[in-house]
Amino acid sequence: MNTSKVETPENEIFRDSIATITEEGKRAWVYPKKPSGKFYEYRKYVSYFLLAFLFLSPFIKVNGNQFLMFNILERRFNIFGFPFWPQDFHLFVISMLIGVVFITLFTVAFGRIFCGWICPQTIFMEMVFRLIEYWIEGDRNKQRKLARQKWDAEKIKKRGLKLLIFLIISFLIANVFLAYLIGSDKLIQYVTDGPFKHVSTLIPLVIFTGVFYFVFAWFREQVCIIACPYGRLQGVLLDTKSIVVAYDHKRGEGEAGRKKFRKNEDRAALGHGDCIDCLQCVHVCPTGIDIRNGTQLECVNCTACIDECDHIMESINLPKGLIRYASEENIEKKAKFRLTPRMKGYIAVLSIMIGLLIGMLFLRNDVEANVLRLPGQLYEHKDNNIISNVFTYKLVNKTSNDIEDVSLKLMSHKGELKLVSTSGKFVVPSQGIAEGTLFIEINNAALSGDRNKIKIGVYKGDELIETTTANFLGPRSYR
């Protein structure tokens, strides 16, 4: 048996390692060239819109409700101004599942475009922190020179200023993140009161600031490569019909492979492709990969390589599009994009789930009522063959307005419902809870056995706004 080690071809090494790790296993720091071009301009518009949306959403109110809020501790969620309570958890789950299916469908059709255009990690890294880095330290070559430079006054000044600004922005992001969790009103109140009056909130704020600072100042593209599972997920979801950022190897390599550009040389006659091996697509990549090796988990479809390659092709009078959005079948067979059966299946599932969510939202009541028997209490037999049970009630108001003149009435049986400590009418506060104790008395002749299902109506004045049921205990019947 031949036990000699099989050598990996040099152009295949990328399959066994990632671009940001050296052969010794150390971090290979990426210094991407500042991108420019058509797609980069489009990405800036999208990024600035999403950044504005991210920073403003916690402070926008719709009918008194925060536009977006995910208060996990109090189990209160607002999505697009609609409040969701623990009783609406099934709606929240369906909303999250719709998001997962949508991203899956988008990945099957268009690859990892979500990462390059919409993901907050990429937007903050490339459109905020990286731009600050270019402003202070300069472009790729100047950054590399500064990294090799000894720690003199210039380096300390530039690095110190950059990291200080990074820390301030991380603190602002942490505050916005906190506004999503506890609510913007509460955050503003805490800021007004002073941080040391709310140490229990200050500590998480400091931790969030440290995490964001660590991610954007040091961990950076490693989040997309190592921490985020999406890069590996796309390997499962992509197929030859998925549109991704792709290098047209048939055009770029030709029959004789790529070759450096020489003026007035007939490349086609020599069999060389249009790729002039300038490495600009590699230098501009924020994850340090060579797109010419094909689709890789590190690629976030940011299109920086498309813009750079188009600029090079234009400067040497060759057609643009050597690197472009394309599927493998489009490059190999010139096949146009079509919906595959798998895509149609995802679209069908997504449509059903969206329809289900819309239907549930329309059927969702503004008030949630629960009436439960008091634990450990049996029925009480009173005069005139009256059976009495004691219950607790809880009404949840999901709206931003108080619900006044609320009363509870027995609907399924002839009997009497008495509230404890109230006159029979009460108020359910906005986005709050009204709870208490009540007695229900029913004549034994109207009961059928020892366990009876009763129906209770919640009224606002004379308007029925919700119904609920409860179990009413009575004497066991031996008839």
C-alpha positions in Angstrom: 0.0 0.0 0.0 1.2 3.4 -0.9 1.2 5.5 2.3 2.9 8.6 0.9 1.2 11.9 1.6 -1.0 13.4 -1.1 0.0 16.9 -1.8 -2.7 19.5 -2.2 -2.3 21.6 -5.4 -1.4 25.2 -4.7 -4.6 26.5 -6.3 -6.7 24.2 -4.1 -5.3 25.2 -0.7 -8.2 27.5 -0.1 -10.5 24.4 0.2 -8.6 23.3 3.3 -8.0 26.6 5.1 -9.4 30.1 5.4 -7.7 33.3 4.1 -7.5 34.9 7.5 -5.3 32.2 9.1 -1.7 31.7 8.3 0.1 28.4 7.9 1.3 28.7 11.5 -2.3 29.1 12.7 -2.0 32.8 13.5 -4.4 35.6 12.5 -3.7 37.0 9.1 -5.0 40.6 9.4 -7.1 41.7 6.4 -6.5 45.2 5.0 -9.0 45.6 2.2 -8.7 48.3 -0.4 -11.4 51.0 -0.2 -14.1 49.9 -2.6 -15.8 52.1 -5.2 -18.2 51.7 -8.0 -21.8 51.2 -8.9 -22.7 48.4 -6.5 -20.9 50.1 -3.7 -23.0 53.2 -4.2 -26.2 51.1 -4.1 -24.9 49.4 -1.0 -24.3 52.8 0.7 -27.9 53.9 0.0 -29.3 50.6 1.4 -26.9 50.7 4.4 -27.7 54.3 5.4 -31.4 53.6 5.2 -31.0 50.5 7.4 -28.8 52.4 9.9 -31.4 55.1 10.2 -34.1 52.5 10.6 -32.0 50.7 13.3 -31.3 53.8 15.3 -34.8 55.4 15.0 -37.0 52.3 15.4 -36.9 52.2 19.2 -37.9 55.9 19.4 -40.8 55.8 16.9 -44.3 55.3 18.4 -47.3 53.8 16.6 -50.6 54.3 18.6 -48.4 54.8 21.7 -46.5 51.5 21.1 -42.7 51.4 20.4 -42.2 50.5 16.7 -39.9 47.6 17.6 -39.2 46.2 21.0 -38.0 42.8 22.3 -38.4 43.0 26.1 -37.4 39.5 27.0 -37.4 40.0 30.7 -41.0 41.3 30.8 -42.0 39.1 27.9 -43.3 42.0 25.9 -42.7 42.4 22.2 -43.6 45.1 19.7 -43.3 44.4 16.0 -44.1 47.3 13.7 -46.1 48.9 16.4 -48.2 45.8 17.2 -47.8 44.7 20.9 -47.3 41.0 21.5 -47.8 39.5 25.0 -46.9 36.0 26.3 -50.4 34.9 25.3 -49.4 35.9 21.7 -46.2 33.9 21.7 -47.5 31.6 18.9 -47.8 34.7 16.7 -44.2 35.7 17.5 -42.9 32.2 16.7 -44.7 32.3 13.4 -43.2 35.7 12.6 -39.7 34.3 13.3 -40.4 31.2 11.2 -41.5 33.4 8.3 -38.2 35.3 8.7 -36.2 32.0 8.6 -38.1 30.7 5.5 -37.7 34.0 3.7 -33.9 34.1 4.3 -33.7 30.4 3.2 -35.6 31.2 0.0 -33.5 34.2 -0.6 -30.3 32.2 -0.1 -31.5 29.4 -2.5 -32.2 32.0 -5.1 -29.5 34.7 -4.6 -26.9 33.1 -2.3 -25.4 35.1 0.7 -26.7 38.5 -0.6 -28.3 39.1 2.8 -24.9 39.1 4.5 -23.4 41.7 2.1 -26.4 44.0 1.9 -28.6 43.7 4.9 -26.7 42.1 7.8 -26.0 44.6 10.6 -22.5 43.2 11.2 -21.5 43.9 7.6 -23.2 47.3 7.5 -21.5 48.5 10.7 -18.2 47.0 9.7 -18.0 48.2 6.2 -20.0 51.4 6.2 -19.1 52.8 9.6 -16.0 51.4 11.3 -14.1 50.7 8.1 -14.8 54.2 6.7 -13.4 55.7 10.0 -10.3 53.5 9.5 -9.8 54.8 6.0 -10.3 58.4 7.2 -7.7 58.1 10.0 -5.2 55.5 8.7 -5.6 55.8 4.9 -6.2 53.1 2.3 -4.9 49.5 2.1 -1.2 50.3 1.5 -1.0 53.0 4.2 -2.7 50.7 6.7 -0.3 47.9 6.0 2.6 50.3 6.3 1.3 51.6 9.6 0.9 48.1 11.0 4.6 47.4 10.3 5.6 50.8 11.7 7.2 50.9 15.1 5.1 52.5 17.9 6.1 56.1 17.5 4.0 59.2 18.1 2.2 59.0 14.7 1.1 55.4 15.2 0.0 56.0 18.8 -2.0 59.0 17.7 -3.7 57.3 14.8 -4.4 54.1 16.6 -5.5 55.8 19.7 -7.9 58.2 17.9 -9.4 55.3 15.9 -9.9 53.1 18.9 -11.4 55.9 20.9 -14.0 56.6 18.2 -14.7 52.9 17.9 -15.4 52.8 21.6 -17.8 55.8 21.5 -19.7 54.3 18.6 -19.8 50.9 20.3 -21.3 52.7 23.4 -24.0 54.3 21.2 -24.8 51.0 19.5 -25.1 49.4 23.0 -27.6 52.1 24.1 -29.7 51.6 21.0 -29.6 47.8 21.6 -30.7 48.4 25.2 -33.6 50.5 23.9 -34.8 47.5 22.0 -34.7 45.4 25.1 -36.1 47.6 27.9 -37.9 50.3 25.8 -36.8 53.7 24.7 -38.9 55.5 27.4 -37.2 53.6 30.2 -33.7 54.1 28.6 -34.3 57.9 28.4 -35.5 57.9 32.0 -32.4 56.0 33.1 -30.1 58.5 31.2 -31.9 61.4 32.8 -31.7 60.0 36.3 -28.0 59.2 35.9 -26.3 55.9 35.3 -25.3 55.2 38.9 -28.9 55.2 40.0 -29.5 52.2 37.8 -26.4 50.1 38.3 -28.3 46.9 37.3 -28.8 48.4 33.8 -25.4 50.1 33.6 -23.5 46.7 34.0 -25.2 45.1 31.0 -24.7 48.4 29.0 -20.9 48.2 29.7 -20.9 44.5 28.7 -22.7 45.2 25.4 -20.3 48.1 24.7 -17.3 45.7 25.3 -18.8 43.0 23.1 -19.5 45.5 20.2 -16.0 47.0 20.6 -14.4 43.6 20.6 -16.3 42.6 17.4 -15.7 45.7 15.4 -12.2 46.6 16.6 -10.6 43.1 16.6 -12.8 40.1 15.7 -14.3 41.8 12.6 -14.6 39.5 9.5 -14.1 36.5 11.8 -17.7 36.9 12.9 -18.8 36.1 9.3 -16.3 33.3 8.8 -16.2 31.6 12.2 -19.1 32.6 14.4 -21.9 33.0 11.9 -23.4 29.7 10.8 -24.9 31.3 7.7 -21.8 30.7 5.6 -21.9 27.0 6.2 -25.7 27.0 5.8 -25.4 28.4 2.3 -23.2 25.4 1.3 -26.3 23.2 2.0 -28.8 25.6 0.3 -26.9 26.7 -2.8 -27.1 24.7 -6.1 -25.9 25.3 -9.6 -29.0 27.5 -10.3 -28.4 29.9 -7.4 -27.3 33.4 -8.4 -24.1 34.4 -6.5 -21.1 36.7 -6.9 -19.2 34.5 -9.4 -16.1 34.7 -11.5 -16.7 33.8 -15.2 -13.8 31.3 -15.4 -14.6 30.3 -19.0 -14.1 33.9 -20.1 -11.4 34.7 -17.6 -9.1 31.7 -18.1 -9.6 31.0 -21.8 -7.7 28.0 -23.1 -4.2 29.0 -22.0 -5.2 30.5 -18.6 -4.9 34.0 -17.2 -2.0 36.3 -18.0 -0.7 39.7 -16.9 -1.8 42.5 -19.2 0.5 43.7 -21.9 -0.3 46.6 -24.1 -1.2 45.9 -27.8 -1.0 42.1 -27.2 -3.5 39.9 -28.9 -4.6 37.8 -25.9 -7.4 36.0 -27.8 -4.9 34.7 -30.4 -2.6 33.4 -27.7 -5.6 31.6 -26.0 -5.4 33.7 -22.8 -8.6 34.7 -21.0 -9.6 38.3 -20.0 -8.3 38.0 -16.4 -5.0 39.9 -16.2 -4.2 38.5 -12.7 -4.0 42.0 -11.2 -5.3 40.7 -7.8 -7.4 43.8 -7.3 -10.4 41.5 -6.6 -8.4 39.9 -3.8 -7.1 43.2 -2.4 -10.6 44.7 -2.2 -12.2 41.7 -0.5 -13.2 42.4 3.1 -12.7 38.7 4.0 -9.4 38.3 2.0 -10.5 35.6 -0.4 -9.8 35.1 -4.1 -13.2 35.0 -5.8 -11.6 33.3 -8.8 -11.5 30.1 -6.7 -15.2 29.9 -6.8 -17.9 30.2 -4.2 -16.5 30.0 -0.7 -18.0 30.2 2.8 -16.1 33.4 3.5 -17.8 35.3 0.6 -20.5 37.6 1.9 -21.6 38.7 -1.6 -20.6 42.3 -0.9 -19.9 43.0 -4.7 -16.7 44.9 -3.9 -14.8 42.5 -6.3 -17.5 43.1 -9.0 -16.9 46.9 -8.9 -13.1 46.6 -8.8 -13.0 44.1 -11.7 -15.4 46.2 -13.8 -13.1 49.2 -13.3 -10.1 47.2 -14.4 -11.9 45.8 -17.5 -13.0 49.3 -18.4 -9.5 50.7 -18.2 -8.1 48.0 -20.6 -11.0 48.2 -23.0 -12.5 44.8 -22.2 -16.1 44.0 -21.5 -17.3 44.4 -17.9 -18.9 41.5 -16.1 -15.9 39.1 -15.7 -17.0 39.0 -12.1 -20.8 39.4 -11.8 -24.0 38.1 -10.3 -24.5 34.8 -12.0 -25.3 31.1 -11.5 -23.0 28.3 -12.3 -25.3 27.2 -15.0 -25.3 30.7 -16.4 -21.5 30.6 -16.7 -21.3 27.1 -18.0 -24.4 26.9 -20.3 -25.6 30.5 -20.6 -28.8 29.4 -18.9 -31.2 32.1 -17.6 -32.5 32.3 -14.1 -35.6 30.2 -13.5 -37.6 29.2 -10.4 -36.7 25.7 -9.4 -39.2 23.3 -7.8 -37.4 23.8 -4.5 -37.8 27.6 -4.8 -41.5 27.1 -5.7 -41.9 24.9 -2.6 -40.3 27.6 -0.3 -42.6 30.2 -1.9 -45.6 28.1 -1.3 -44.7 27.5 2.4 -43.9 31.2 2.9 -47.2 32.2 1.3 -49.1 29.8 3.6 -47.3 31.0 6.7 -47.9 34.7 5.8 -51.6 34.0 5.2 -51.8 32.2 8.5 -50.2 35.0 10.4 -52.4 37.6 8.8 -55.5 35.6 9.6 -54.4 35.2 13.2 -53.7 38.9 13.5 -57.2 39.7 12.4 -58.7 37.2 14.8 -56.5 38.5 17.7 -58.5 40.2 20.4 -57.4 43.4 22.2 -58.2 41.8 25.5 -57.0 38.4 26.7 -59.1 36.8 29.6 -58.3 33.9 31.8 -60.6 32.7 34.6 -59.2 29.8 36.8 -60.5 28.0 39.8 -58.7 29.0 43.0 -56.2 26.2 43.7 -57.1 23.8 46.5 -60.7 25.1 46.8 -63.7 22.8 46.4 -67.3 23.9 45.9 -69.5 25.3 48.7 -73.1 24.2 49.1 -75.3 27.1 50.2 -79.0 27.5 51.0 -81.6 26.9 48.4 -79.4 24.3 46.7 -77.0 26.9 45.5 -73.4 25.7 44.6 -70.6 28.3 44.9 -67.1 28.2 43.4 -64.3 30.7 43.8 -62.1 31.8 40.9 -59.3 34.1 40.0 -59.5 36.2 36.9 -56.8 38.0 34.9 -57.5 40.4 32.0 -54.6 41.5 29.8 -55.1 44.8 27.8 -53.0 44.6 24.6 -53.9 48.2 23.5 -52.3 51.5 24.4 -55.6 52.9 25.8 -57.4 52.2 29.1 -60.5 50.0 28.8 -63.1 51.4 31.1 -66.5 50.2 32.4 -65.4 46.5 32.2 -67.6 43.8 33.7 -67.8 40.0 33.8 -71.1 38.1 33.2 -72.0 34.5 33.3 -73.3 33.5 29.8 -73.8 29.7 29.8 -75.8 29.1 32.9 -78.4 31.0 34.9 -76.6 32.1 38.1 -74.8 34.9 39.8 -71.2 36.3 39.3 -69.8 38.4 42.1 -66.5 40.2 42.1 -64.5 40.6 45.3 -63.4 44.1 46.3 -65.1 45.8 43.4 -68.6 47.1 42.6 -68.8 45.0 39.5 -67.2 47.5 37.1 -63.5 48.1 36.8 -60.8 49.5 34.5 -58.1 47.5 32.6 -55.1 49.8 32.3 -53.3 50.3 28.9 -50.8 47.5 28.2 -51.5 46.3 31.7 -53.3 43.6 33.7 -56.4 43.7 35.8 -56.8 40.7 38.2 -58.8 39.7 41.2 -61.1 37.1 42.7 -64.8 36.3 41.9 -67.5 33.9 43.1 -69.9 32.2 40.8 -73.2 30.7 42.2 -75.4 28.3 40.3 -78.3 26.3 41.3 -77.4 22.6 41.5 -80.4 21.7 39.3 -78.8 23.5 36.4 -75.6 21.5 36.8 -74.8 18.2 35.1 -72.4 16.2 37.2 -69.4 17.2 39.3 -67.6 19.1 36.5 -69.3 21.7 34.3 -67.9 23.9 31.6 -69.1 27.5 32.0 -68.8 30.4 29.7 -68.0 33.9 30.9 -68.2 37.1 28.9 -66.1 40.2 29.2 -68.1 43.4 28.5 -67.1 47.0 27.9 -70.4 48.6 28.9 -72.9 46.6 26.9 -70.4 45.5 24.3 -69.1 41.9 24.4 -65.3 42.1 23.8 -64.1 38.7 24.9 -65.2 35.3 26.1 -63.5 32.6 28.2 -64.4 29.3 29.8 -63.8 27.7 33.2 -64.5 24.5 35.0 -67.3 24.7 37.7 -67.3 21.9 40.3 -70.5 20.5 41.8 -71.8 17.5 43.7 -71.3 14.2 42.0 -74.5 12.9 40.5 -75.5 9.3 41.1 -78.6 9.3 38.9 
